[in-house]
């Protein structure tokens, strides 16, 4: 599967997401693919862990939502907002890993709604979480975010 870069309403430069939220949470979108899927990763830092030394579930959900939304934006050229998601925590993502990898794959690329399946794996390729995300496409939000930058 070949990777690609398509003009969209978010920006990825040299493999790093350029929005403050992703940077703050150590989430990087690394690849986009022709079928509309994308990959990204969470670089695990001490602040990524809960009190038990396991990657916090909120960090995993953030990774999945960011990679899924970025994939939608790249595939459609529109700005997606998350409508709903169902997420399964399958096993602990231990803090001894350096990163968690997410693959977001389209189930449906619609005119107004897109559904993506996400799978998160640890450094050994073991799936630690998965789920489905539904995104609403809105050009108005993309226009608003572009004008806010000016």
N, C-alpha and C positions, 0 to 999 in steps of 0.2 A: 504494500500500500504506500503510495507516494505521499509525502507531506507537501503542504502548500501554504501560501499566505495570501489571503483575499482581503481586499479593502473592506473594513468593517468599522463599527462605531466604538471600538475600544482599541487600545494600542498595546502591542507587544514589541519590545525592542531588545534585540540580542537575547531572546529567551526569557525576558523578565517582564511580568505584568507591570504596567506603569500606573496602576491605581494605588492610592495610599493604603487602602484596606488590605489588599493582597500583599503588599510589601511589609506592612506591619505584622501580618500573620504568617509570613515566610512561605507564601504560596506562589509558585511560578508555573505559568502555562508554557510548556516546552515544545509542543508540536501540534500541527493541524493536519488533517488528512482529507483527501478528495471526497471521501464518502460522508463528510460532515462531522466526523469524530475528532476528538482532541485528546491530548495527554498533558498532564501536569503533575507537579509534586509539591509536597509539604516538606520543607527542610525542618527536621525536628530540633528544637531548642529547648532549654530548661522550661521556658514559659509555655511550651506546648503540652506539658505534662500535668496531669491531675495529682492529687496528694498521694496516690498510690504508685506514681512513677510510670503511668500508662498515658499514652497520647489521649488528650481530652476529646470526648466525642464531638464537642463543638468545633474543634480544629478539623476533624474528619469531615463533618458536614460542610464547613466552610470550603475545604478543598474541593469536595464534590460539586457544590453549588457554583464555585468560581470556574472550574474547568468545564462544567456543563454549560453554563451561561456563555462562556467564551467560545465554545464550540458552536452554539446556536448563532451567536453574532457573526462568526466567521462564515458559517454555512449560508446564512440568510442575508447578511449585510444590514440587519436591523438590530435594534436594541432590545434584548429580552429582559423581562422581569420574572422572577420566580412566582408561580401561582400556588404550587403545591409540591410536596415531596414526601415519599415514604422511604425510610432509610433503615437498614438492618446492620446492627453491630454484631459481627459473626464471632470474633475472638479479639482478645486484647491486642492493641498495637503497642508493643513494648517500647519503652524509651531507649532501649539499647540499639534500635535501628537508627540510621542516619536520615532516612526519608521514607515517606509513604507516597506511592505513585497512584494516580487516578487515571482511568480511561473512561471517557464519556462517549457513548455510541448512540446515534439517533435511532429511535423506534418509529418516530413520525416527525416529518418536517412539514408542517401545515402552513396555511396562509396566516393564521393568527395564533395558533398553539403549536408548540413543539414538545415532544416527549423524548427524553433521553434516559438510557440506562447507564449507571455508573458502577464501576468496580474499583475498589481500592485494595492495593496489595502492599505488603511490607518489602523490605530489602531482599528477602528470600523468595519472593514471588507468591507468598501465601496470602490469599484473600482475607482481609480483615473486616471489610464492610462492603455493602452494595445497596443499590436502591434505584428508584425511578424519580425523575424530576420533570415537572411540567412547567414550561415557560410561555409567557404571553409576549407576542411581538408588538412593539410600539415604535413607530417612526418618530412620534412626537417627543418621546423621552430622549431619543438619540439627538434630535435637533436641539432640545433644551440643554443637554449636557455639553454639546459643542458650543452653543452660544454662551454658556456659563464660563467657559474657558477663556473667552475673548476679553 
